[in-house]
Amino acid sequence: MAICAKSTPFHVEITLLAAPSTLYDAVIIVDGEEALIPLAANLLVTDFLRDQYRICWPVLGLGIANIVSEKVELPRGPAQL
């Protein structure tokens, strides 16, 4: 169980420690500076996103999520195939 910004609890099924990126069809990095700075510093998160990109799964960053994508060195804009 986790608590979101509005103090509403929600159920977490699996964590980054237990789930490889191949289990997810896409990733959305939501806006929120307080959460994004620690995420960008977390090696598990950066490896997860790098793997997500390498297997050509979509990664969407909202707001200032570029903090994380720049740390991971993901290219910006449409994929170049």
Steps between C-alpha positions, in 0.01 A plus 500: 500500500628846412363852550476748213528879527130536581535256794302239309634146550558280197612141460850431365524161329875481439809713560800582281705255706277211397400587143715514188415772248391237247180446701375850415370604158571868572618732776364842592713726719264747662578857604605582856841637591497358854476146364697537178832610652532187719382284208769643274762413763375140540709252298209253483280763336761610249584141403129419471439794265813429295386141451151620414645720225739231370218253438305774317221536756354851524607738777288812555620781724253763624589845631853512638555126454791593274703503826480122495529450123812722485661297780427182304614674177183414310461688171221757479230503236374219274699177482754476222469151351 
